Amino acid sequence: MPAATATPSTRGRLVDTARAYLDAEGVDGIGLREIARRAGVSHGAPLRHFPTLGALLAAVAADGFRDLYASVDAAVRDVGGNALDRLRAAAHGYVDFARTNPGVFALMFRRDLCDVGDADYLTTGGIAFGQLVGLVADAQAAGLRPDVPASELAGVVWATVHGLASLHLHDALVPTTGQADLDVLVDLATSLLIPNLPHDESTPTER
């Protein structure tokens, strides 16, 4: 007898449906009733799992942060022990996530849309940023601007790469730069932010 296929929970179906909606339609016009309709559940079903639209979107964003962490982690694992190269690779892992998940990427940092008091949203977002801070701290141990607090330097790296990814998703880069390959621009940005240094062969120090 074939094994039974697990049926997604209603909560999981709502999160997956909202995520698919965001990829197809963007954040404009999203609502609980439309998500319920697309998920094939009653109009009242979302309220049994999410008291507000913001709570549902926070759950979607938390899923996004988990996937972002995994994308950056995979990109970094493909690189050796060189801390600066690992940080450069992390930038490509970030934009790979953005290109693959445009809807949730557009939502994750919209604090006006997500319930910012949601514990999972706060935890996963903090872990994702902490991942970057750790990579930056390793790069600082290899000689990259050790005079700057790691969280501040991580913020600058994040803002630069996030800006490129966002502009790319809005089709704004090609008309202004003439460059259709986002990775070329990411390489340029990281070469400016993370230049080769005399200690570039260093491995990360243990923390």
C-alpha positions in Angstrom: 0.0 0.0 0.0 1.5 3.4 -1.0 2.5 5.7 1.8 0.0 8.5 2.5 1.1 11.9 1.3 1.1 14.5 4.1 -1.5 17.2 3.6 -0.2 20.8 4.3 -1.8 22.4 7.3 -4.3 25.2 6.7 -1.8 27.6 8.3 1.0 26.3 6.0 -1.2 26.5 3.0 -2.1 30.1 3.8 1.6 31.1 4.1 2.5 29.3 0.9 -0.5 30.9 -0.9 0.4 34.4 0.3 4.0 33.9 -0.8 2.9 32.8 -4.3 0.6 35.8 -4.4 3.5 38.1 -3.6 5.7 36.6 -6.3 2.9 37.0 -8.9 1.3 40.3 -7.8 3.6 42.1 -5.4 2.5 43.6 -2.1 -0.3 45.8 -3.5 -3.8 44.6 -3.0 -3.0 41.6 -0.9 -5.7 40.7 1.7 -6.9 37.9 3.9 -10.0 37.2 1.9 -8.1 36.9 -1.4 -5.5 34.7 0.2 -8.3 32.5 1.6 -9.9 32.2 -1.8 -6.7 31.3 -3.5 -5.9 28.7 -0.8 -9.3 27.1 -1.2 -10.4 27.7 2.4 -13.3 29.6 3.9 -13.0 33.4 4.3 -12.9 33.0 8.0 -10.2 30.3 8.0 -7.2 32.8 8.1 -8.5 34.4 11.3 -8.2 31.1 13.1 -4.4 31.2 12.5 -3.6 34.9 11.9 -5.5 37.6 13.8 -4.5 40.2 11.2 -3.1 40.5 7.7 0.1 41.8 9.3 0.4 38.5 11.3 0.2 36.4 8.1 2.7 38.6 6.3 5.1 38.4 9.3 4.9 34.6 9.0 5.6 34.8 5.3 8.6 37.2 5.9 9.9 34.8 8.6 9.9 32.0 6.0 11.8 34.4 3.8 14.5 35.1 6.4 15.0 31.4 6.8 15.5 30.9 3.1 17.7 34.0 2.9 20.0 32.5 5.6 20.1 29.2 3.7 21.0 31.0 0.4 23.8 32.9 2.0 25.0 29.9 3.8 25.1 27.8 0.6 27.0 30.5 -1.2 29.6 30.8 1.6 30.1 27.1 1.9 31.3 27.0 -1.7 34.2 29.2 -0.8 37.3 28.3 1.1 38.5 29.6 4.4 39.3 33.1 3.1 37.2 35.5 5.1 37.0 38.2 2.5 36.1 35.9 -0.3 33.4 34.4 2.0 31.9 37.9 2.5 32.0 38.6 -1.2 30.2 35.2 -1.8 27.6 36.2 0.7 26.6 39.2 -1.4 25.9 36.9 -4.3 24.0 34.5 -2.1 21.8 37.5 -1.1 21.0 38.6 -4.6 20.4 35.0 -5.7 17.7 34.8 -3.0 16.2 38.1 -4.2 16.0 37.0 -7.8 14.5 33.6 -6.9 12.0 35.0 -4.4 11.1 38.5 -5.6 7.7 38.7 -3.7 8.9 37.7 -0.3 12.1 39.8 -0.7 9.9 42.8 -1.4 8.0 42.1 1.8 10.6 41.1 4.4 11.7 44.6 5.3 8.3 46.3 5.0 7.8 47.0 8.7 4.6 48.9 7.7 3.0 45.7 6.4 4.3 43.0 8.8 3.4 42.6 12.4 6.8 43.7 13.8 5.9 42.3 17.2 5.7 38.7 15.9 8.4 36.7 17.7 9.3 34.5 14.7 9.7 37.5 12.5 12.0 39.2 15.0 14.0 36.0 15.6 14.5 35.0 12.0 15.4 38.6 11.0 17.9 38.9 13.8 19.5 35.5 12.9 19.8 36.6 9.2 21.5 39.8 10.1 23.6 38.1 12.7 24.9 35.8 10.0 26.1 38.8 8.1 27.7 40.4 11.2 29.6 37.2 11.8 30.9 37.2 8.2 31.9 40.8 8.5 33.7 40.2 11.9 35.7 37.4 10.2 36.6 39.8 7.4 37.6 42.4 9.9 39.9 39.9 11.6 41.5 39.5 8.1 42.1 43.3 7.9 38.9 44.8 6.6 38.2 48.1 8.5 38.8 46.7 12.0 38.2 50.2 13.3 34.5 50.1 12.6 31.9 48.3 14.7 31.0 45.0 12.9 27.2 45.8 13.0 27.8 49.2 11.3 30.0 47.8 8.6 27.5 44.9 8.1 24.7 47.5 7.7 26.7 49.3 4.9 27.4 46.0 3.1 23.7 45.0 3.4 22.3 48.3 2.3 24.6 48.3 -0.8 23.8 44.8 -1.9 20.1 45.1 -1.0 19.9 48.3 -3.0 21.3 46.7 -6.1 18.9 43.7 -5.7 15.9 46.0 -5.3 16.8 48.2 -8.2 17.3 45.1 -10.4 13.9 43.8 -9.5 12.4 47.1 -10.4 14.1 47.0 -13.8 15.9 50.3 -12.9 19.5 49.3 -13.4 19.7 48.6 -17.1 18.3 51.9 -18.2 20.7 53.8 -16.0 23.8 51.7 -16.0 23.5 49.8 -19.3 24.5 46.6 -17.4 22.0 43.8 -17.6 24.1 41.3 -15.5 23.4 42.0 -11.8 26.3 39.9 -10.8 28.7 42.2 -12.6 27.5 45.1 -10.5 27.6 43.1 -7.3 31.2 42.2 -8.1 32.0 45.9 -8.6 30.3 46.9 -5.4 32.1 44.2 -3.4 35.4 45.1 -4.9 34.9 48.6 -3.6 33.6 47.6 -0.2 35.8 44.5 0.3 39.1 45.2 -1.5 42.0 42.7 -1.6 44.2 43.2 1.4 47.6 42.1 2.5 46.0 39.6 4.9 43.5 38.3 2.3 44.8 34.8 2.8 43.9 34.8 6.5 41.4 32.4 7.8 38.7 33.6 10.2 39.6 33.7 13.9 37.5 31.8 16.3 35.0 33.8 18.2 
